[in-house]
Amino acid sequence: MYADVIVPRHIAKAFTYLVPAALAQTLEIGHRVLVPFGGAMLEGAVISLSHQAPVGVKAASLKEIRSLASGPGDADLSSTLFELSRKISEHYVAPWGQCLRLVFPPIPKHKAPASRYVATDQGRAALEAGRCPEDLRPLLDRIARRSKGVLTSTLLPSRNRDGRQGVEALEKKSWIAVVASKTKETDSPKRRVGSTANTMHQGDQAGQTRWVGDLPEPHPAWAARIAEGLQSNQAKRIVLQASWEQRVSLLAGAVQQAYTMNKSAIILSGEVARAEWLGQLLSTVTKLPITVPHLSSGSDRGRQVQEGAPSIIVGTRSVIFSPVTSIGLIWVDGEDDPAFKEPQEPRYHARDVACMRAEIEHALVVLASAHPSLESTCDAAADMCTVQPHAAVQPQLELVELRYEPGGTLLSQRLVAAMREAVENKAGVTLFLNRKGYAGALVCRDCGWIPRCPSCAVALTYYREVGRMACRYCGLTAVLPDSCSTCQASRLSPVGGGTERVEVEARRLFPNARIARFDGDTLRRSASAHTIWEGVRSGAWDILIGTQALFQREPLPHMGLVGIIHADSGLNVPDFRAAERTYHMLVDAVSLARPASSGGRVIVQTWLPTHHAVQSVLSGEPNRFYDEELAARRLLSYPPACHLASLSVSGKDLRSVETAAKQWRTRLDQSVSGQEPVMLLGPVPVMSGRLRGHHRHQILVKGADRALLCRGIRESVESMEREYRKGQIKFVVDIDPVEMG
């Protein structure tokens, strides 16, 4: 019998192996097996079985399957996950073997008892009598000189072929033997799954309970809609637009309904900290056993808690591959979060994979957010559910047009006056600006020269606190220049403001206020992040200054004043989603303020007051933004009006990269010629790809027919990879890219 096996490598094809007699009666499609692959032993999956050898292949040249994979549970990969991996491979034009890595259960690494090679009496006699060949003498002498012998792991490195041959020759002559080490070795499998949320909740009960008390009651119509979705035994999608408080309340009710029906639930969150907090909160609200996998271990796929009992698992994107059964509910919270996109191959989006698994499991999937993505709002197969915020909980919104303020104004007079009042009344102030550092760059006031990174060709961000500049792409740091390198003038000034500059200005205006900065720089160390966050919870800070990092953990306490420094700063990012991202952040920033009845104010400073992202927030009309943004996307042929693929070619030799990129463009033209119109843009050089001596060129592909788009890309990339030697040029396919700036 012959088995076609796919292995977890960047290889599109399957490999044929002989099935040993011991497995002939038990091996089935979907089984996980250990197979020899080159000089390594890999875990693969059987995708087909046959009694006929492949055409043109001699059976004697085929290797044999070593055994079934040893791991938790049975060697049989669940048919659901097996099918899911295949769908991901097709959907994202990724090798099926790479997609198998997503669904394979993690195998605990047990330390095998250490073994050693020791010299036998025959070997020692051969050394003394001079009968040992000269090529083997150094190795045998090395082993014989040590009374305890030499560890096998020392003598048999995987790449030392000569060493392996020498050991095999000595073993064949019975001059050395393998013995178990006397050193006591204990099994130490890595912990892959952490405690349940109940255990995690104990140390933080006071903070959680205070917020839980404010949860609104879910509407009875919601319970009826969830019950209908769970009982239908058909795949259904709901797009939910609601505030954090409303979403948690609706989620808790849905989880309880699923558990009552003896169905499991998977809840996804984009960030680790928020997933842990959400698990803790659900445990408190529902009183059900919530499992939060050990997210810091690098893989957050958990095992089923109890055989036969429904599981409730909360985690980040890879939790969608958890081997749980009887799934009734999949909840993707903050479905528009870019963190749901996997940056490595296969570059899947957890939101789309959640919908794929719901189709296979006949489950209900809820895509929830305070500001759903355009892709979700335009999903014709989904039911749209909007929970409108009550007018009584909305803050007072005020607009400041920066064009009427003095040049270089960072904090307007109205904002400063409002800050002074809030600090005096201990109401709390949050200043939001999604740009860290002191300034976006330094600029020569005489000739306009800007210091740039020599590798990435982007402006170096100025950090006043440490007196240095840094590249936001590769991390290169540089000292501040004394003068302009072009005209030698010494008039270098910061241009653009970051959170560090806002902090300096706030401390100058309010020297007695307690001020904290919440961004990627201050949160880099866990100790300082913990201190800042504890101060936020306890209300220790009078003024909190932050970037989007403010929204990556549990919701912040509501403040009396929220100041949005530059509401339009994100609109200049070279990304077709710039307006959508800006709108999302503005909505999140506004949600930090108290209701107007409690004195809550939001002051929005902007240069572009008429932009639809700003106007929609000020008017409280989400549809105003969605309608205008969707019209622009359709006009320019961007998602969700079409499907998009980002193709990149990278390598160390610029000329080879340019040639390969142009050749790939030609192959794509040939693959899709005569079919439905497909738009190709590029290739163009990508400055952010020139990291560590590498050059990168990019091609954008737009098409209305996803199947046609993926088929053409798959044919062309496989053709290019066959032509170019591995390691010389790298070809990357990103279907539905998220980060384009």
PAPA-569344 format. One record per residue (C-alpha): residue in three letters; z, x, y. Coordinates in steps of 0.001 Angstrom, whole numbers, plus 500000, padded with zeros to 6 digits. Last residue first. Example, Ala and Ser with C-alpha at 12.3 -4.5 7.8 and 13.67 -1.06 7.14 Angstrom:
% residues 2
 resn     c3     c1     c2
  Ser 507140 513670 498940
  Ala 507800 512300 495500
This chain:
% residues 741
 resn     c3     c1     c2
  Gly 504858 501000 551377
  Met 503507 499325 548214
  Glu 506721 498637 546287
  Val 506208 495551 544129
  Pro 503186 496334 541980
  Asp 501683 493429 539986
  Ile 500141 495655 537303
  Asp 500980 499334 537695
  Val 498690 501662 535762
  Val 499280 505419 535866
  Phe 496818 508151 534872
  Lys 498148 511713 534646
  Ile 495848 514719 534827
  Gln 496371 518126 533219
  Gly 499329 517209 531012
  Lys 497190 515516 528387
  Arg 493618 516771 528468
  Tyr 491162 514505 530231
  Glu 488377 512685 528405
  Arg 490413 510543 526048
  Glu 492724 509582 528894
  Met 489759 508465 531013
  Ser 488344 506192 528291
  Glu 491745 504646 527643
  Val 492107 504075 531390
  Ser 488700 502368 531652
  Glu 489086 500007 528721
  Arg 492602 498986 529761
  Ile 491594 498430 533390
  Gly 488662 496210 532435
  Arg 490775 494155 530047
  Cys 493591 493798 532576
  Leu 491316 492448 535322
  Leu 489420 490130 532992
  Ala 492666 488646 531671
  Arg 494068 488309 535199
  Asp 491107 486385 536566
  Ala 491401 486222 540380
  Gly 490917 489941 540927
  Lys 492123 492764 543137
  Val 492114 496457 542202
  Leu 493751 499137 544325
  Ile 492928 502784 543631
  Gln 495315 505611 544429
  His 495104 509388 544643
  Arg 498005 511729 543962
  His 498613 515437 544436
  His 501463 517303 542766
  Gly 503145 520445 544127
  Arg 506699 519184 543719
  Leu 505897 515893 545437
  Arg 502508 515089 546931
  Gly 502698 511434 545915
  Ser 504120 510273 549220
  Met 500869 511304 550936
  Val 498704 509057 548784
  Pro 495048 510120 548873
  Val 492502 507265 548736
  Pro 490399 505991 545830
  Gly 489786 503479 547169
  Leu 489667 499692 547160
  Leu 488057 497752 544300
  Met 487508 493981 544520
  Val 486723 492047 541354
  Pro 484185 489237 541432
  Glu 483864 487352 538112
  Gln 481861 489386 535623
  Gly 478503 491131 535864
  Ser 480142 494522 536290
  Val 483832 494584 535322
  Ser 483853 497602 533001
  Gln 481083 499490 534841
  Asp 482841 499283 538209
  Leu 486060 500370 536519
  Arg 484311 503409 535045
  Thr 483019 504370 538502
  Arg 486494 504067 540041
  Trp 487875 506206 537222
  Gln 485274 508875 537989
  Lys 486245 508881 541659
  Ala 489908 509305 540715
  Ala 489129 512030 538167
  Thr 487125 514029 540716
  Glu 489804 513757 543398
  Val 492541 514741 540945
  Ser 490531 517703 539647
  Arg 489924 518912 543218
  Leu 493592 518616 544143
  Asp 494875 520599 541161
  Lys 498521 519803 540407
  Gly 497938 516332 539001
  Ser 498042 512645 539814
  Val 495757 509634 539403
  Ser 497042 506246 540477
  Leu 496082 502660 539723
  Ser 497729 499776 541589
  Ala 496840 496369 540211
  Leu 496746 493062 542089
  His 496225 489471 540993
  Cys 494988 486888 543491
  Ala 496271 484331 546026
  Pro 499824 485225 544964
  Pro 499137 487980 545731
  Tyr 496697 489393 548325
  Ser 493168 488282 549091
  Leu 493210 488792 552896
  Leu 492683 485134 553858
  Arg 494780 483915 550951
  Arg 497656 486198 551906
  Ala 497461 485065 555548
  Ala 497607 481384 554561
  Leu 500553 482140 552286
  Glu 502426 483752 555166
  Glu 501829 480773 557458
  Asp 502957 478173 554917
  Tyr 505927 480192 553646
  Phe 507295 480970 557111
  Arg 507204 477419 558439
  Asn 508408 476163 555079
  Pro 511689 478021 555622
  Glu 512572 475961 558760
  Gly 515924 477091 560212
  Ser 514378 477355 563680
  Leu 515588 480901 564343
  Val 514832 482029 560795
  Ser 511314 480559 560821
  Gln 510630 482015 564262
  Val 511505 485530 563145
  Ala 509278 485508 560052
  His 506545 483620 561959
  His 506335 486290 564664
  Thr 506810 484772 568137
  Pro 509953 486750 569015
  Leu 508237 490104 568439
  Trp 510252 492786 570254
  Thr 513444 491594 568619
  Gln 517216 491240 568991
  Val 518759 488372 567007
  Ile 522306 487412 567977
  Val 524119 485414 565295
  Arg 527269 483510 566245
  Gly 530107 481937 564237
  Gly 532818 480279 566318
  Ser 534322 478186 563542
  Ser 532163 475143 564333
  Ala 529173 477502 564494
  Pro 529662 478264 560820
  Arg 530684 481842 560000
  Ala 528110 484598 559884
  Leu 526993 486638 556847
  Ser 524255 484095 555996
  Val 522290 485209 559071
  Ala 521916 488684 557558
  Asp 520622 487301 554261
  Val 518029 485141 556046
  Leu 516957 488136 558141
  Met 516654 490279 555028
  His 514404 487759 553277
  Tyr 512206 487309 556353
  Thr 511720 491044 556697
  Arg 510788 491356 553023
  Glu 508215 488560 553421
  Ala 506751 490111 556576
  Ala 506430 493536 554933
  Arg 504886 492152 551707
  Phe 501428 493555 552562
  Asp 503062 496974 552799
  Pro 502552 499688 555420
  Val 506029 499171 556994
  Asn 505739 497992 560606
  Leu 507267 494555 559971
  Gly 510524 496108 558789
  Ser 511721 496857 562344
  Asp 511105 493251 563496
  Ala 514702 492023 563623
  His 515824 495135 565473
  Ile 519593 495084 566055
  Ile 520564 491940 564125
  Gly 524080 491249 565433
  Val 526379 489090 563345
  Leu 529514 487708 564986
  Gly 532520 485801 563639
  Met 532125 487295 560193
  His 531930 485674 556755
  Pro 533405 487750 553942
  Leu 530682 489743 552181
  Pro 528881 488426 549119
  Glu 529297 490621 546005
  Arg 527196 493767 545879
  Gln 523639 494601 546905
  Phe 523574 492599 550145
  Leu 525276 495063 552499
  Ala 523083 497828 551068
  Gln 520330 496106 553105
  Thr 521543 498270 556010
  Gly 524997 498388 557554
  Ile 527393 498522 560487
  Leu 530805 496852 560108
  Ile 532921 496393 563225
  Asp 536596 495397 563247
  Trp 537221 496859 559809
  Ala 540360 496233 557724
  Gly 539325 492714 556726
  Ser 540819 493060 553248
  Arg 537508 492684 551435
  Val 535650 494939 553869
  Gly 538359 497599 553663
  Glu 538123 497524 549869
  Trp 534383 498056 550232
  Ile 534783 501058 552512
  Thr 537320 502716 550234
  His 535262 502051 547092
  Ala 532108 503455 548721
  Ser 534038 506561 549802
  Ala 535180 507186 546213
  Ser 531800 506318 544670
  Arg 529942 508908 546710
  Arg 526450 507917 547870
  Leu 527844 504876 549683
  Thr 528084 506580 553099
  Asp 524499 507842 552949
  Gly 522907 504737 551405
  Asp 524395 502451 554043
  Phe 527672 500765 555080
  Arg 529097 502297 558255
  Ala 532692 501505 559189
  Ile 534329 500927 562598
  Arg 537973 500268 563507
  Ala 537908 499565 567229
  Asn 539785 501711 569747
  Pro 536772 503616 571095
  Phe 534669 500454 571547
  Leu 531640 501376 573673
  Arg 531393 504984 572534
  Arg 532276 504090 568943
  Ala 529563 501412 568949
  Glu 526956 503865 570298
  Val 527740 506487 567651
  Glu 527694 503801 564912
  Val 524331 502464 566113
  Arg 522952 506009 566007
  Glu 524124 506410 562414
  Thr 522644 503019 561521
  Gly 519178 504107 562668
  Gly 517334 504034 565987
  Gly 513760 504854 566937
  Val 512723 508036 568719
  Pro 515093 510962 569107
  Ser 514235 513438 571870
  Leu 512898 516983 571887
  Arg 512433 518530 575384
  Ser 512525 522237 574482
  Ala 508849 522924 575121
  Gln 507142 525505 572875
  Cys 503805 523622 573098
  Thr 503070 523240 569375
  Ser 506250 524327 567536
  Cys 508377 522298 569958
  Ser 511693 523964 570685
  Asp 515123 524598 569244
  Pro 514172 522994 565927
  Leu 516924 521131 564018
  Val 517503 522603 560586
  Ala 515534 521288 557619
  Thr 516252 519203 554510
  Leu 513749 518241 551792
  Gly 514754 515017 550002
  Cys 511302 514354 548504
  Tyr 510440 510985 550075
  Arg 512936 510317 552896
  Cys 512493 513849 554243
  Ala 515578 515234 555975
  Met 516587 516543 559404
  Arg 519859 518263 560223
  Gly 522832 518195 562588
  Val 525241 516672 560071
  Glu 526196 513717 562287
  Arg 522869 513697 564139
  Tyr 520712 512892 561148
  Tyr 517025 512885 562189
  Thr 514482 511574 559678
  Leu 511569 513955 559048
  Ala 508159 512418 559772
  Val 505857 512151 556771
  Ala 503381 514816 555606
  Cys 504827 514795 552048
  Ser 504874 518511 551289
  Pro 505251 520094 554749
  Cys 507721 517360 555838
  Arg 507077 516518 559478
  Pro 508518 517487 562862
  Ile 506892 515278 565553
  Trp 504701 516671 568370
  Gly 504180 514237 571287
  Cys 503034 516867 573829
  Asp 505718 516860 576538
  Arg 508412 514500 575209
  Cys 508411 516282 571846
  Val 509442 513745 569237
  Leu 512347 513609 566794
  Ala 512223 511021 564005
  Gly 513481 507679 562706
  Ala 516766 508181 564497
  Tyr 520449 508556 563653
  Gly 520097 507999 559938
  Lys 519704 504702 558085
  Arg 517193 501943 558804
  Asn 517708 498312 557835
  Leu 519736 497425 560920
  Phe 522544 494882 560695
  Leu 525628 494865 562925
  Thr 528557 492924 561476
  Val 531480 491990 563727
  Gly 534877 490543 562783
  Ala 536805 487674 564378
  Lys 539779 489800 565493
  Asn 539755 487874 568820
  Glu 539441 491052 570907
  Val 536788 492424 568552
  Ala 534816 489161 568710
  Glu 534886 489048 572537
  Arg 533816 492677 572877
  Met 531045 492174 570325
  Ala 529727 489133 572241
  Ala 529622 491175 575464
  Val 527836 494021 573688
  Leu 525309 491598 572177
  Arg 524549 489981 575535
  Gln 524181 493371 577213
  Ser 521729 494508 574571
  Leu 522642 497125 571967
  Leu 519916 499713 571322
  Thr 518172 499743 574686
  Gly 515610 502550 574949
  Gly 513846 501008 577931
  Pro 515897 498427 579852
  Glu 515853 494908 578346
  Tyr 513135 492306 578985
  Arg 510929 493651 576179
  Leu 513966 493478 573912
  Glu 513820 489684 573666
  Val 517330 488489 572779
  Leu 517515 485303 570707
  Glu 520657 483324 569869
  Leu 521557 481478 566651
  Gln 524811 479505 566385
  Pro 525996 479574 562782
  Gln 525057 476993 560115
  Val 527817 475432 558006
  Ala 527771 472041 559767
  Ala 523995 471679 559371
  His 524447 471478 555615
  Pro 522315 473942 553708
  Gln 519318 472325 551969
  Val 519384 472623 548196
  Thr 515742 473039 547238
  Cys 514387 472433 543730
  Met 510765 473257 542949
  Asp 509554 472474 539419
  Ala 507437 475267 537975
  Ala 503933 475155 536433
  Ala 502171 475352 539809
  Asp 503887 478614 540676
  Cys 503297 478953 544431
  Thr 507012 479097 545296
  Ser 507536 481688 542579
  Glu 504815 484113 543698
  Leu 505824 483595 547335
  Ser 509247 484914 546491
  Pro 512234 482606 546714
  His 514590 482851 549731
  Ala 518197 481937 548867
  Ser 517229 482703 545303
  Ala 517042 481202 541824
  Leu 514359 481397 539144
  Val 515691 479086 536426
  Val 514273 479431 532905
  Leu 514686 476676 530316
  Ala 513980 477679 526731
  His 511208 477146 524197
  Glu 512106 480603 522761
  Ile 508557 481995 523031
  Glu 507865 480418 526429
  Ala 511353 481363 527674
  Arg 510653 484930 526587
  Met 507500 485051 528680
  Cys 509265 483479 531681
  Ala 512014 486087 531473
  Val 509321 488764 531200
  Asp 507866 487508 534495
  Arg 511210 487743 536287
  Ala 512029 491052 534602
  His 508920 492691 536079
  Tyr 507380 495208 533692
  Arg 506309 498771 534459
  Pro 505992 499989 530873
  Glu 506274 502754 531891
  Gln 508794 503618 534577
  Pro 509669 501854 537863
  Glu 510859 498603 536202
  Lys 510603 495736 538714
  Phe 513727 493565 538849
  Ala 515097 495866 541575
  Pro 512539 494379 544010
  Asp 514857 491310 544340
  Asp 512754 488114 544631
  Glu 514469 486545 541605
  Gly 517847 486657 543344
  Asp 519425 485217 540211
  Val 517214 484999 537142
  Trp 518772 482413 534803
  Ile 517601 482098 531195
  Leu 518952 479020 529402
  Gly 518623 477658 525850
  Ile 518586 480813 523767
  Ser 519297 480080 520102
  Thr 519612 483755 519162
  Val 520654 486872 521022
  Pro 518924 490236 520599
  Ser 519169 491212 524293
  Phe 515728 492005 525755
  Ile 516343 490072 529002
  Val 519408 492277 529452
  Ser 516921 494971 530527
  Arg 516791 493577 534099
  Thr 520483 493678 535018
  Gly 523391 491993 533301
  Val 525174 488779 532339
  Ile 525323 487612 528725
  Ile 526549 484212 527535
  Ser 526421 484015 523744
  Pro 526409 480940 521525
  Ala 528294 481359 518223
  Gly 526512 481885 514896
  Glu 527382 485568 514630
  Gln 529739 486489 517413
  Val 529118 488707 520429
  Gln 525424 489309 520002
  Arg 524652 492871 520860
  Gly 524126 493976 524413
  Arg 521179 495512 526196
  Asp 522467 497248 529285
  Ser 520946 500669 528738
  Gly 521836 503615 530970
  Ser 525496 503694 529939
  Ser 526672 502505 533375
  Leu 525870 498849 532592
  His 528370 498444 529780
  Pro 527283 494944 528829
  Val 528851 491967 530634
  Thr 529785 489319 528085
  Ile 531179 485990 529299
  Pro 533617 484165 527000
  Leu 534021 480773 528728
  Lys 536687 479787 531265
  Thr 533790 478400 533392
  Val 534936 479409 536876
  Thr 536883 482589 536101
  Ser 534411 483958 533558
  Leu 531555 483037 535868
  Leu 533144 485080 538672
  Gln 533668 488165 536542
  Gly 530099 488053 535262
  Leu 528786 487606 538813
  Trp 530803 490608 539992
  Glu 529438 492780 537204
  Ala 525867 491649 537932
  Arg 526387 492286 541651
  Ala 527519 495855 541040
  Val 524612 496552 538676
  Glu 521921 495215 541012
  Gly 519015 492855 540265
  Ser 520875 490076 538496
  Leu 519943 488438 535206
  Ile 521796 485675 533353
  Ile 521068 485101 529656
  Ala 522376 481912 528041
  Ser 523008 480898 524431
  Lys 522852 477373 523069
  Asn 525594 475468 521248
  Met 524914 472293 523265
  Thr 528307 472710 524955
  Tyr 527370 476321 525756
  Ala 524162 475177 527463
  Gln 526039 472595 529559
  Gln 528696 475128 530555
  Val 526034 477632 531594
  Ala 524226 475013 533696
  Gly 527438 474027 535508
  Ala 528310 477639 536286
  Leu 524790 478277 537545
  Leu 524901 475273 539885
  Ser 528166 476492 541441
  Val 526925 480061 541665
  Arg 523697 478893 543289
  Gln 525453 476716 545879
  Glu 527730 479529 547017
  Trp 524882 482024 547161
  Ser 522669 479683 549196
  Ala 519924 477618 547588
  Gln 516253 477683 546617
  Leu 515835 476989 542915
  Val 512512 477486 541138
  Ile 512699 475612 537825
  Arg 510673 476559 534775
  Lys 510350 474782 531438
  Ala 509593 475950 527899
  Gln 510039 473085 525478
  Asn 512982 472076 523293
  Ser 513428 469052 525591
  Gln 517217 469095 525291
  Leu 517889 472093 527537
  Gly 515455 471004 530250
  Glu 516725 467407 530292
  Ala 520325 468591 530435
  Ile 519467 470891 533356
  Arg 517833 468029 535299
  Ala 520752 465683 534613
  Ala 523285 468281 535742
  Trp 521276 468808 538942
  Ala 521187 465074 539677
  Pro 524993 465016 539558
  His 525120 467400 542564
  Pro 527143 470555 542025
  Glu 530590 470732 543708
  Pro 530851 473403 546372
  Leu 532556 476759 545695
  Asp 535183 477580 548327
  Gly 538050 478208 545890
  Val 535994 480798 544050
  Trp 536066 483132 547075
  Arg 539862 483517 547141
  Thr 539967 483690 543346
  Gln 537689 486724 543273
  Gly 539666 488838 545724
  Ala 542973 488113 544016
  Gln 541699 488640 540484
  Asp 540289 492103 540890
  Gly 542096 494116 538219
  Gln 542049 491273 535708
  His 538363 490430 536007
  Met 537010 493289 533902
  Thr 538947 492046 530882
  Asn 537652 488505 531335
  Ala 534140 489814 532001
  Thr 533871 491059 528463
  Ser 534330 494709 527788
  Gly 531501 497184 527520
  Val 528509 497438 525221
  Arg 526763 500708 524502
  Arg 529758 502822 523695
  Lys 528381 506076 522362
  Pro 529026 506658 518717
  Ser 531647 509290 518040
  Asp 531927 509953 514353
  Thr 534478 512613 513738
  Glu 533939 516244 512896
  Lys 536679 518305 511259
  Thr 535620 521932 511067
  Lys 535483 522914 507410
  Ser 531713 522920 507627
  Ala 529834 521500 504679
  Val 527946 524094 502667
  Val 524264 525035 502561
  Ala 523288 527963 500365
  Ile 521843 531458 500829
  Trp 520405 534004 498360
  Ser 519183 531256 496027
  Lys 515655 532808 496083
  Lys 514250 529476 497294
  Glu 517023 529249 499885
  Leu 516059 532658 501285
  Ala 512391 531638 501537
  Glu 513268 528305 503214
  Val 515456 530106 505763
  Gly 512643 532525 506591
  Gln 510104 529717 506958
  Arg 512391 527801 509305
  Gly 512967 530863 511483
  Asp 509240 531537 511726
  Arg 508612 527955 512914
  Asn 511172 528065 515719
  Arg 510293 524889 517668
  Ser 512752 522490 515979
  Pro 515664 524921 516040
  Leu 516774 525646 512471
  Leu 519164 528600 512472
  Thr 521587 527306 515086
  Ser 521583 523708 513840
  Thr 522285 525040 510333
  Leu 525510 526595 511605
  Val 525991 530192 510447
  Gly 528330 531387 507693
  Lys 532122 531186 507575
  Ser 532463 534834 506489
  Arg 529883 535957 509004
  Arg 528129 539246 508161
  Ala 526204 537569 505329
  Ile 524361 535181 507659
  Arg 523127 537885 510024
  Asp 522275 540180 507101
  Leu 520156 537423 505536
  Leu 518250 536933 508795
  Pro 517754 540642 509500
  Arg 516697 541312 505831
  Leu 514029 538589 505561
  Asp 511062 540542 507001
  Glu 512219 543748 505291
  Pro 512282 542171 501844
  Cys 515747 542050 500187
  Arg 516084 544281 497135
  Gly 518095 546963 498943
  Ala 520828 546933 496315
  Glu 523522 546024 498844
  Leu 521410 543268 500413
  Ala 520387 541822 497051
  Ala 524019 541819 495943
  Arg 525000 539850 499085
  Gly 522275 537326 498332
  Gln 523273 536919 494700
  Asp 526902 536396 495720
  Thr 525690 533646 498044
  Ala 525305 534002 501817
  Val 526451 530989 503824
  Tyr 524340 528462 505747
  Arg 526460 525948 507578
  Ser 526840 522183 507848
  Ala 528425 520077 510602
  Pro 529468 516598 509558
  Ala 526991 514169 511136
  Lys 527769 513098 514663
  His 526973 509433 514872
  Lys 524488 508384 517528
  Pro 524637 504632 517844
  Ile 521160 503103 517507
  Pro 520110 500948 520461
  Pro 518261 497843 519277
  Phe 514494 498195 519708
  Val 513220 495662 522258
  Leu 512390 497821 525271
  Arg 511338 500815 523230
  Leu 508742 498598 521588
  Cys 506962 498386 524941
  Gln 506162 502091 524768
  Gly 504624 501596 521325
  Trp 502488 498735 522608
  Pro 500818 501072 525081
  Ala 500865 499509 528573
  Val 498292 497270 530248
  Tyr 501043 495187 531935
  His 500329 491757 530423
  Glu 498925 493020 527128
  Ser 501833 495356 526378
  Ile 504331 492811 527659
  Lys 502891 490210 525295
  Arg 503194 492593 522343
  Ser 506818 493405 523187
  Leu 507609 489678 523383
  Glu 506057 489080 519965
  Phe 508367 491654 518393
  Leu 511291 490307 520414
  Thr 510755 486807 519048
  Ser 509955 487993 515514
  Ser 513330 489738 515433
  Leu 512992 493330 514318
  Asp 513828 493589 510619
  Ala 515830 496711 509828
  Asp 518948 494532 509543
  Gly 522016 494872 511689
  Pro 522961 497902 513731
  Gly 520789 500841 512838
  Ser 519129 502619 509991
  Ala 515375 502342 510177
  Leu 513708 501651 506841
  Ser 512712 504819 505058
  Arg 510505 507937 505151
  Ile 507121 506259 505480
  Glu 504600 508520 503784
  Lys 502045 510808 505376
  Leu 498325 510318 504908
  Ser 495932 513105 503923
  Ala 495984 512215 500220
  Ala 494943 508650 501050
  Lys 491655 509912 502426
  Val 490502 508199 505631
  Gly 486887 507216 506253
  Val 487570 503483 506230
  Pro 491282 502734 506307
  Ala 492913 502519 502862
  Gln 492992 499104 501241
  His 496196 497470 499966
  Ser 497072 496388 503489
  Leu 500069 495895 505767
  Ser 500076 495324 509540
  Ile 502262 495792 512636
  Val 505055 497908 511149
  Ala 507423 499184 513834
  Gly 508363 502732 514704
  Glu 511395 505003 514697
  Leu 510399 508630 514987
  Met 511025 511775 512934
  Ala 509753 514884 514664
  Gly 507422 517797 513889
  Gly 504270 515747 514276
  Phe 505286 512166 513576
  Pro 507236 511585 510357
  Val 508122 507895 510033
  Leu 511379 505946 510226
  Val 510827 502206 509905
  Arg 511517 499031 511865
  His 510231 495947 510081
  Gly 507960 493643 512080
  Ile 505407 493163 509306
  Glu 507181 493338 505968
  Leu 508474 496010 503580
  Thr 510499 494668 500640
  Gln 508282 494906 497555
  Ala 506524 498180 498394
  Leu 509651 499795 499841
  Ala 510777 501842 496819
  Ala 507160 502565 495913
  Pro 506635 504425 499187
  Val 504266 502820 501738
  Leu 501621 505294 502862
  Tyr 501191 505587 506608
  Thr 498488 504533 509073
  Phe 498972 505186 512778
  Ala 498564 502599 515552
  Lys 496531 503191 518714
  Ala 497427 503087 522422
  Ile 499535 506230 522619
  His 502182 506760 525298
  Arg 504885 507044 522641
  Pro 507274 504623 520949
  Val 505476 504533 517581
  Ile 503135 501896 516193
  Val 502836 501651 512423
  Asp 499917 500500 510281
  Ala 501108 500281 506695
  Tyr 499204 501151 503532
  Met 500000 500000 500000
